[in-house]
Amino acid sequence: MDVKKIALLCGALILAGVSAFMAKSIFGGAGTPQAVAATAPQPVVIDGPEILVATKALPVGTIIDPTSFRYQPWPKELMQNAYYIKGTADPSSLAGTVVRYQITAGQPLTQGALVKPGDRGFLAAALGPGMRAVTVSVTTQSGVAGFIFPGDRVDLMLSQEVAGGGEGPPLKVAETIVQNLRVLATDQRTSNQVDDKGNTQVVTFSNVTLEATPKIAEKIAVSQTMGALTMSLRSIADNTQQLESAIASGEVSVPDGKDPKAEKTMMLAIASRPNDSNTTFTVGGDVSRFQRKSVPAKPATASVQPGAGGPAARPEGPSVRVARGSNVEFVPVGGK
């Protein structure tokens, strides 16, 4: 065979082999992509001191407790003199302070946004919009033996005696006049008293300051002249039951759609609202069979004689009570 033809044949075979290898590499690499390990995101390191920030939304009038804030690193270039910096501020001193301006979750706490007990305007800042502060005198028994603390919720009961003007003992009755009142202060203490170990101390008191609407404040003022007032401590779980009752009675309208913020706002409004409707009462006859169930009625001792134009005394001896419409008279019987 010609040498030239053999050289051309060898060159063609070499080119064919190279082309086949390149095609295999191209199509094989496209069909089976190689997995690339994803790199985990590196945590952001904030170069700055730690400051106190709110762990939840704090509306105006909120009484601060240890669960309301925590320390968090803050950028050095965004620091302000009004922040509470770790190492220079005592977090325990903030317990019992009141929010003057609304603070959102994650926002730094500032010295101007909190009012400390004893400062001017403290109690006014603790009141909600449109609310009033009213003080009630209590004893150890009527004040739940000192187990009521600022921030708790209580019901107010009125105990009184109703004479009615009749014979016999008066009617004894106890009535719940207001429900879900927020305690603002006990005596002049607006925060819980703690010992050296951080445990809450139970301290007796003689006055309790409550948050109420203007109308309910008037009712409480009148009730203190009518009888004895007693407080009953409410459970935290009562808020759900109260919300269901308010929705069923039509006092609260459920927001349309599924807006979490609207639902949360509604829950907070119900939980913080005093209620003076749908109250209950108990009379002495409900407790003991030897007590009255109604007010003693005044006996009829006089009547109006026809044409006399005035009351007539009941005659002595046996008589019959005769009623003609609105006129009542006593007719003697058995007399001559």
C-alpha positions as CSV (number, residue, x, y, z in Angstrom):
1,M,0.0,0.0,0.0
2,D,1.1,3.5,-0.7
3,V,2.8,5.1,2.3
4,K,0.8,8.3,1.8
5,K,-2.5,6.5,2.1
6,I,-1.3,4.7,5.3
7,A,-0.4,8.1,6.8
8,L,-3.7,9.6,6.0
9,L,-5.6,6.6,7.4
10,C,-3.6,6.8,10.7
11,G,-4.3,10.5,10.9
12,A,-8.0,9.9,10.4
13,L,-8.1,7.3,13.1
14,I,-6.3,9.6,15.6
15,L,-8.7,12.4,14.9
16,A,-11.7,10.1,15.3
17,G,-10.4,8.9,18.7
18,V,-9.8,12.4,19.9
19,S,-13.2,13.5,18.8
20,A,-14.9,10.5,20.5
21,F,-13.0,11.3,23.7
22,M,-14.0,14.9,23.7
23,A,-17.6,14.1,23.0
24,K,-17.8,11.7,25.8
25,S,-16.3,14.2,28.2
26,I,-18.7,16.9,27.1
27,F,-21.9,14.9,27.3
28,G,-20.8,12.9,30.3
29,G,-20.1,16.0,32.3
30,A,-23.4,17.6,31.3
31,G,-25.5,14.6,32.3
32,T,-24.1,14.0,35.8
33,P,-23.5,17.3,37.5
34,Q,-21.2,17.0,40.4
35,A,-22.5,17.9,43.9
36,V,-21.0,21.0,45.5
37,A,-21.1,21.1,49.2
38,A,-23.0,24.2,50.5
39,T,-21.1,26.3,52.9
40,A,-22.9,27.2,56.1
41,P,-23.6,31.0,56.6
42,Q,-21.1,32.5,59.0
43,P,-22.7,34.1,62.1
44,V,-22.7,37.9,62.1
45,V,-20.4,39.2,64.8
46,I,-21.5,42.5,66.2
47,D,-18.6,44.6,67.5
48,G,-20.2,46.6,70.3
49,P,-21.4,46.4,73.9
50,E,-24.5,44.6,75.1
51,I,-27.6,46.7,75.9
52,L,-31.1,46.0,77.2
53,V,-33.7,45.4,74.5
54,A,-37.4,44.5,74.8
55,T,-38.3,40.8,74.5
56,K,-41.9,41.6,73.6
57,A,-44.1,44.6,72.6
58,L,-44.5,46.9,75.6
59,P,-47.5,49.3,75.2
60,V,-47.8,52.5,77.2
61,G,-48.6,51.8,80.9
62,T,-46.9,48.4,81.0
63,I,-45.3,47.5,84.3
64,I,-41.9,46.1,83.6
65,D,-40.9,42.7,85.0
66,P,-37.7,40.6,84.5
67,T,-39.2,38.9,81.5
68,S,-39.7,42.1,79.6
69,F,-36.0,42.7,78.6
70,R,-32.7,40.9,77.9
71,Y,-29.1,41.9,77.0
72,Q,-28.2,41.9,73.3
73,P,-25.0,43.0,71.4
74,W,-25.4,46.3,69.7
75,P,-23.3,48.0,66.9
76,K,-20.8,50.4,68.3
77,E,-21.7,53.1,65.8
78,L,-25.4,53.1,66.8
79,M,-24.9,53.5,70.5
80,Q,-26.8,56.2,72.4
81,N,-26.2,57.6,75.9
82,A,-29.8,56.8,76.8
83,Y,-29.3,53.0,76.4
84,Y,-28.9,50.7,79.4
85,I,-25.4,49.2,78.9
86,K,-24.3,46.0,80.5
87,G,-21.9,46.7,83.4
88,T,-23.2,50.2,84.0
89,A,-26.9,49.6,84.6
90,D,-28.6,47.4,87.2
91,P,-31.4,45.4,85.5
92,S,-33.0,44.6,88.8
93,S,-33.7,48.3,89.4
94,L,-36.0,48.4,86.3
95,A,-38.5,45.9,87.8
96,G,-41.7,47.9,88.6
97,T,-41.0,50.8,86.3
98,V,-43.7,51.8,83.8
99,V,-43.5,52.3,80.1
100,R,-44.1,55.9,79.2
101,Y,-43.7,55.6,75.4
102,Q,-44.5,52.5,73.4
103,I,-41.6,50.0,72.8
104,T,-41.6,47.4,70.1
105,A,-40.0,43.9,70.4
106,G,-36.3,44.1,69.9
107,Q,-36.1,47.8,70.4
108,P,-33.6,49.2,72.9
109,L,-34.9,50.4,76.3
110,T,-34.1,54.0,76.9
111,Q,-34.0,55.9,80.1
112,G,-36.6,58.4,78.9
113,A,-39.1,55.7,78.0
114,L,-39.4,54.3,81.5
115,V,-40.7,56.0,84.7
116,K,-39.5,54.7,88.1
117,P,-41.7,54.5,91.2
118,G,-41.6,57.7,93.1
119,D,-40.9,59.8,90.0
120,R,-43.3,62.6,89.1
121,G,-46.0,61.3,86.8
122,F,-45.4,57.6,87.5
123,L,-49.0,56.7,88.3
124,A,-50.3,58.7,85.4
125,A,-48.0,56.8,83.1
126,A,-49.2,53.5,84.5
127,L,-52.8,54.3,83.6
128,G,-54.2,53.2,80.3
129,P,-55.8,55.7,77.9
130,G,-59.1,56.9,79.3
131,M,-58.6,55.1,82.7
132,R,-58.6,56.5,86.2
133,A,-56.9,55.5,89.5
134,V,-59.1,54.9,92.5
135,T,-58.0,53.8,96.0
136,V,-59.9,51.3,98.2
137,S,-59.3,50.7,101.9
138,V,-58.9,47.0,102.7
139,T,-58.1,44.8,105.7
140,T,-56.0,41.6,105.9
141,Q,-59.1,39.6,105.2
142,S,-60.6,41.7,102.5
143,G,-57.2,42.1,100.8
144,V,-56.5,38.4,100.3
145,A,-54.0,38.3,103.2
146,G,-51.5,40.5,101.3
147,F,-51.2,38.1,98.3
148,I,-52.3,40.8,95.9
149,F,-49.4,42.5,94.0
150,P,-49.2,45.3,91.5
151,G,-50.2,44.0,88.1
152,D,-52.6,41.4,89.4
153,R,-56.3,41.3,88.4
154,V,-59.1,41.4,91.0
155,D,-62.9,41.4,91.3
156,L,-64.6,43.8,93.8
157,M,-67.4,42.5,96.0
158,L,-69.8,44.7,98.1
159,S,-71.3,43.2,101.3
160,Q,-74.2,45.1,102.9
161,E,-77.4,44.8,104.9
162,V,-80.8,45.9,103.5
163,A,-83.3,46.7,106.3
164,G,-86.4,47.3,104.1
165,G,-88.3,48.9,106.9
166,G,-90.1,45.7,108.0
167,E,-89.9,43.6,111.1
168,G,-87.2,41.0,111.5
169,P,-83.5,40.9,110.7
170,P,-82.3,42.8,107.6
171,L,-81.4,41.0,104.4
172,K,-77.6,40.2,104.1
173,V,-76.3,40.3,100.6
174,A,-72.9,40.1,98.9
175,E,-72.6,41.3,95.2
176,T,-69.8,41.3,92.7
177,I,-70.0,44.9,91.4
178,V,-66.8,45.0,89.2
179,Q,-64.7,42.4,87.5
180,N,-61.1,42.4,86.1
181,L,-59.7,45.4,87.8
182,R,-55.9,45.9,87.5
183,V,-54.0,46.6,90.7
184,L,-51.7,49.6,90.3
185,A,-50.3,49.9,93.8
186,T,-50.6,48.5,97.3
187,D,-50.3,51.3,99.8
188,Q,-47.5,53.4,98.1
189,R,-45.7,50.4,96.6
190,T,-46.0,50.0,92.9
191,S,-43.7,46.9,92.5
192,N,-43.3,43.6,94.3
193,Q,-41.1,43.5,97.3
194,V,-38.2,41.0,97.2
195,D,-35.7,39.9,99.7
196,D,-31.9,39.5,99.4
197,K,-32.4,36.1,97.6
198,G,-34.8,37.5,95.0
199,N,-37.9,35.9,96.5
200,T,-41.2,37.8,96.5
201,Q,-42.2,39.0,100.0
202,V,-45.8,39.0,101.1
203,V,-46.5,42.3,102.8
204,T,-49.8,43.3,104.3
205,F,-51.3,46.6,103.3
206,S,-54.3,48.8,104.1
207,N,-54.9,50.6,100.7
208,V,-55.1,49.3,97.2
209,T,-55.1,51.6,94.1
210,L,-57.0,50.2,91.1
211,E,-57.4,51.1,87.5
212,A,-61.0,51.8,86.4
213,T,-63.0,53.6,83.9
214,P,-64.6,57.0,85.0
215,K,-68.0,55.4,85.5
216,I,-66.7,52.4,87.4
217,A,-64.6,54.8,89.6
218,E,-67.9,56.5,90.6
219,K,-69.5,53.1,91.5
220,I,-66.5,52.2,93.6
221,A,-66.7,55.6,95.5
222,V,-70.4,55.1,96.2
223,S,-70.0,51.5,97.2
224,Q,-67.5,52.4,99.9
225,T,-70.3,54.3,101.7
226,M,-72.8,51.4,101.4
227,G,-70.9,48.6,103.1
228,A,-67.7,46.6,103.2
229,L,-65.6,46.0,100.1
230,T,-63.7,42.7,99.5
231,M,-61.3,41.8,96.8
232,S,-61.0,38.4,95.1
233,L,-57.9,37.5,93.1
234,R,-58.5,36.4,89.5
235,S,-56.7,33.6,87.7
236,I,-54.6,34.4,84.6
237,A,-56.6,31.7,82.7
238,D,-59.9,33.8,83.2
239,N,-58.9,36.0,80.3
240,T,-59.8,33.3,77.7
241,Q,-63.2,32.7,79.4
242,Q,-64.0,36.4,79.5
243,L,-63.1,36.7,75.8
244,E,-65.5,33.9,74.9
245,S,-68.3,35.4,76.9
246,A,-67.7,38.9,75.4
247,I,-67.8,37.4,71.8
248,A,-71.0,35.4,72.6
249,S,-72.8,38.5,74.0
250,G,-71.8,40.7,71.1
251,E,-69.7,43.1,73.2
252,V,-66.7,42.3,71.0
253,S,-66.7,41.9,67.2
254,V,-64.2,39.3,65.8
255,P,-62.0,40.9,63.1
256,D,-62.5,39.7,59.5
257,G,-59.8,37.4,58.0
258,K,-56.9,35.9,59.8
259,D,-54.9,38.9,60.8
260,P,-52.7,37.9,63.8
261,K,-52.1,41.5,64.8
262,A,-55.8,42.3,64.9
263,E,-56.5,39.2,66.9
264,K,-53.7,40.0,69.4
265,T,-55.0,43.5,69.8
266,M,-58.5,42.2,70.5
267,M,-57.1,39.8,73.1
268,L,-55.2,42.5,74.9
269,A,-58.2,44.9,74.9
270,I,-60.4,42.2,76.5
271,A,-57.8,41.2,79.0
272,S,-57.2,44.7,80.2
273,R,-60.8,46.0,80.3
274,P,-62.8,46.2,83.6
275,N,-66.3,44.8,83.4
276,D,-69.3,45.9,85.5
277,S,-72.0,44.0,83.6
278,N,-73.3,40.4,84.1
279,T,-72.5,40.6,87.8
280,T,-73.7,38.1,90.4
281,F,-75.0,38.3,94.0
282,T,-75.7,36.0,96.9
283,V,-78.1,36.6,99.8
284,G,-78.1,35.1,103.3
285,G,-80.8,32.6,102.4
286,D,-78.5,31.1,99.8
287,V,-76.0,30.3,102.5
288,S,-78.1,29.4,105.5
289,R,-81.7,28.3,105.9
290,F,-82.0,30.5,108.9
291,Q,-81.3,33.7,106.9
292,R,-83.6,35.8,104.8
293,K,-84.0,35.5,101.0
294,S,-85.8,38.8,100.5
295,V,-86.0,42.3,102.0
296,P,-88.4,42.4,105.0
297,A,-91.6,44.2,103.8
298,K,-93.2,47.0,105.7
299,P,-96.6,45.9,107.2
300,A,-99.7,47.8,106.2
301,T,-100.9,49.6,109.4
302,A,-103.2,52.2,107.9
303,S,-105.9,52.5,105.3
304,V,-107.9,55.2,103.5
305,Q,-111.5,55.3,104.3
306,P,-113.8,56.2,101.4
307,G,-114.5,59.9,101.4
308,A,-112.2,60.5,104.3
309,G,-109.4,61.9,102.2
310,G,-106.6,60.6,104.4
311,P,-105.2,57.6,106.2
312,A,-107.3,55.9,108.9
313,A,-105.9,53.9,111.8
314,R,-106.6,50.2,112.0
315,P,-109.4,49.6,114.5
316,E,-108.8,47.6,117.6
317,G,-110.1,44.0,117.8
318,P,-111.0,41.7,115.0
319,S,-111.3,43.3,111.6
320,V,-111.4,42.5,107.9
321,R,-109.2,44.2,105.3
322,V,-111.4,45.2,102.3
323,A,-109.8,46.5,99.1
324,R,-111.8,48.4,96.5
325,G,-109.5,49.2,93.7
326,S,-106.7,51.3,95.2
327,N,-108.7,52.1,98.3
328,V,-108.1,49.8,101.3
329,E,-110.1,49.9,104.6
330,F,-110.4,47.8,107.7
331,V,-114.0,46.7,108.7
332,P,-114.5,45.6,112.3
333,V,-116.2,42.2,112.8
334,G,-117.9,40.8,115.8
335,G,-118.7,44.2,117.3
336,K,-122.0,45.7,118.3
